């Protein structure tokens, strides 16, 4: 197996975190063409851009350095700060509407169209429930 290039590492990380080239470019203040050039190996990103990519994609230090092919590239990924699969509701407290809206605003860019449709359906269910059972 050949070593991963910086470009292939960027593409791998971006896809793993479910970002488009356009989304990543917006987050790190570059244009989409630069992301494409980096991923194809046409150009290399600056250290500053690599640091920005690492922060946005939540990657451990050393991911963009050379590493042994026997090391799993997945081992460099930090757990997402608030991954939708690991949300724990402590003391059985349901999230407030503000919690829910903050979550949606923060993570909407990472969700697929199907996931967004599910969230919209859930929101409609919440609104209907609120109308049927108004709080005192």
Phi, psi and omega in degrees: 000137180275158179293145176286136175278167176302318180299315180292330176292320178297312181298316179300312182294317181298314180292322179298323180271004176062040175256145170277167175300320180298315180297314179298316179302317180297319182293328183252011175063047172229173177267161184301325181298324178297317179300314179300316179297320179294314184293329180272353179085007179294323176220163175249142179286157176287166176301321179300316179293322177297320177297317179297316179299316179301318180291313183295317183270001177054064182246140178292154176301142177100349182299321183274356175281166174293137173221157182301140179299340180282349179275130179289122180299335178296338182291348181271354184271128176283152174297141178299144184302319178222072181289135183301332181279349185239020179289126179246130178263107183285145179055028178057025178280126176285148179296145176282169178299322178297318177301314182297314181295321177298319179298312182299314181298319182290319190250000182303325182292339182268350187269149176283169177301321180295317178295320177297320178297319177298318179295321178297316178299318178297318178299318178297321177298316179297317180296318179295317178298320179295324179289322181285329183229071181297144179284150184279000000 
